[in-house]
Amino acid sequence: MQVFVSHAPSDRDVAAALRADLAQLGRQVALDRGEPTGAHWWDGVLHRVRRCDVFILVTSPAAVRSPGCLATLRYARALRRPVLLVSAAATGLPPEAETAPLFEPSGLDISQRIPKLRGALLALPPAPPLPDPLPLDPAVPYLDPIRQRLDEPQLDPTELRELVRQLRLRLRDEGERAAVWGLLVRMRARTDLPPPLAAEVEKVLAPGWQPDPERRVEKRYWDGQAWTTLVRHENREFNERRVPPPEATWSGDPVPARPRPTAPAPVKPVVSRPKVAPRLPSRKRLLVIGGGVVVVAAVVVSGVLIFSAGSADPTTTARDFVDAVNVADVSALQEVTCTQNRSRAADLFLRAGAHLSLERVDESADPPTFTVLATDSATTNTDRRTYSMVEESGKWLVCQGS
């Protein structure tokens, strides 16, 4: 018998004890705590609800307020799954649960609890075949209003400012952080985002260590565009030997990365100046995330990769430089290098077999600098390189001394 248990995070101990009891009865158990836990959390939840023979809701005031718990309960009802309630704390019940039988384990020792739980399960009707056609999948029960607003092609500055404010507030919620991060990635691509708001979003999404969106480890390195395999856990820094998920949430599409063979030293946070131009969605970026894999294609016109010819923003120039080096585009490279380096840009910056990942940009330095991780595709060795910039004709350009 497949059993699906939905519970609120605060009822974790009750759910864990219930899982142990169900396992002792020979039941296969899937647990969900009613909040996002990774990139494909919701799809996995719905799949397990469809497979289950019994749906159990651990009831408490937190559970009946949880959008995730309530959404799975309603979906189980729509699928005609038998429902059993297990009490963690006294609470009112939602309409979908009012007719379901209630099992109260509190005060029972294991010799009493196991037989009573077995009896409660046996008293449930058998699960009928799934309806055909299946009911529509319920929407992800978090952040839907904000997600819907971001789907609108045009918003006024006041609305955008309020959306950014809400997202920054909800970024503090551990349960919603993964989803919020993806929405911020989508927000950054809007063409109607005013420059001050674009700068604010870029500051949040700057390269650096962040809580792991999948909660597999404590911290994961975000390179400014996508999650990498560089992680921190239990005071250790290392590369996971796996491909990370394509997304930290259900929004946006950062692409997977290969692990790098060696772990770089701890990374300092990026310091951003406020004058950052909004990102243009018409020009997607090309980056290398670990192991030298090109993961996002730039716009190609007649077989030529198009890059901006320098920028007033050092961070954008650094990204364009990395893009040009990774595809060995000499023309694009010359456009982001200073006058004294331009004629020999290929000799200075293109090294056979080296692929770059932008690590950080120090805009507070005078002049600004940026650091990249360069991975040799032949030896898989990784080294760190730092480049300086100069300002010419209002544009920041990469410039190395003679």
Secondary structure, 3 states (H helix, E strand, C coil): CEEEEECCHHHHHHHHHHHHHHHHCCCEEEEECCCCCCCCHHHHHHHHHHHCCEEEEEECHHHHHCHHHHHHHHHHHHCCCCEEEEECCCCCCCHHHCCCCEECCCCCCHHHHHHHHHHHHHCCCCCCCCCCCCCCCCCCCCCHHHHHHHCCCCCCHHHHHHHHHHHHHHCCCCCCHHHHHHHHHHHHCCCCCCHHHHHHHHHHCCCEEEECCCCCCCEEEECCCCEEEEEEECCEEEECCCCCCCCCCCCCCCCCCCCCCCCCCCCCCCECCCCCCCCCCCCCCCCECCCCCECCCCCEECCEECCCCCECCHHHHHHHHHHHHHCCCHHHHHHCECHHHHCCHHHHHCCCCEEEEEEEEECCCCCCEEEEEEEECCCCCEEEEEEEEEEECCEEEECCCC
